Amino acid sequence: MEKTTNDRFETVRQLISVAFNVPEEQIGEETVQADVATWDSLGHLNLMLMLEDQFSVSLDVDDMAKLTSVSAILEFLNARCPSS
């Protein structure tokens, strides 16, 4: 079943909410790491692992370093798994 971009955003939003213990309503498509006070290195690693699990993708260190915003995460996922 194909996920729409909106579905993908909602899933990423939920994962970020869980990883950094913030309400989903505070996370938008323009949210960046600096907008989330609890987005630290350990939380970032946990988020990356959750993304790998949820979307069945493999992230290398370079990918992880670049995925510091909702828009970057969505762009990466749209490129890597356009129909998942």
Helices and strands as residue ranges (DSSP letters): H 5-20, G 24-26, G 33-35, H 41-55, H 61-66, H 70-80
